[in-house]
Amino acid sequence: MKSAIPSHVSRTVVPAIILLLAGTFFRVLRVDLAPQTLPNFSPLMAAALCGAVFIPGWLGLVVPVAALLISDSLLNLHYGVPVISSQLLWTLPAYLIAVGLGWMTRERRGALLPVLAGTLLSSVAFYLITNTGSWLGLAAYPQNFAGWIQALTVGLPGYPPTWTFFRNSLVSDLLFAALFVVMERFLAVDSAKTPVSA
């Protein structure tokens, strides 16, 4: 019986899941391995978007969000805060936007430009949503337009500027998304060269 999933797609599922999990949990490991180096250098949005692009079926929706929520929980445990925090109100919608953009990009999975464009949009959405959430949720920010701009740029005194977090996450997202596309193309070419057994 012929599989409903093309062979080049089925061959990319396991590597895609492994790459997705590696990228997602890199953010957890980075906290201990290089806490001060490149703050927020973790490909969150690329993991969510590329998981939805390259993992077939409903798993492309579930696996990226589940991996990100689990990594959030692990980081919360590491920092000694509740496993499920109010920050989820801001991060979950951003994850869902990235997964939705990835889902819409599925038909052009091997094309670099649509994946990078979706990654860029996802990264910007995450930055705007989460920093707006911080502005609304933290009393240290003035609740006016100037306070919102502060949340988007310099952040709070004693912490790195928020624009540097955005820069680092955007760079890591774009690099990771490009790696995903390269992996997909390599596996597709490799499977095309492999003879089909009778």
LINSULGI-V721375 format. One line per field, one symbol per residue. ss: DSSP state (a for helix, b for strand, c for the rest). phi: phi as a letter, one per 30 degrees, with the letter a starting at -180 (. if undefined). A space follows every 10 residues. Layout:
ss=???
phi=???
This chain:
ss=ccccccaaaa aaaaaaaaaa aaaaaaaaaa aaaccccccc cccaaaaaaa aaaaccccaa aaaaaaaaaa aaaaaaaaac cccccccaaa aaaaaaaaaa aaaacaaacc caaaaaaaaa aaaaaaaaaa aaaaaaaccc ccccaaaaaa aacccccccc caaaaaaaaa aaaaaaaaaa aaaaaaaaaa aaaccccc
phi=.dddcedddd dcdddddddd dddddedddd ecdbdcdhei dadddddddd eddccdiddd cddddddddd dedddddddi ceeccddedc ddeddddddd ddddcedcec cddddddddd ddddddeddd ddddddccdd cddbeddddd ddbcicejbd edddddeddd ddddddddde dddddddddd dddddddd
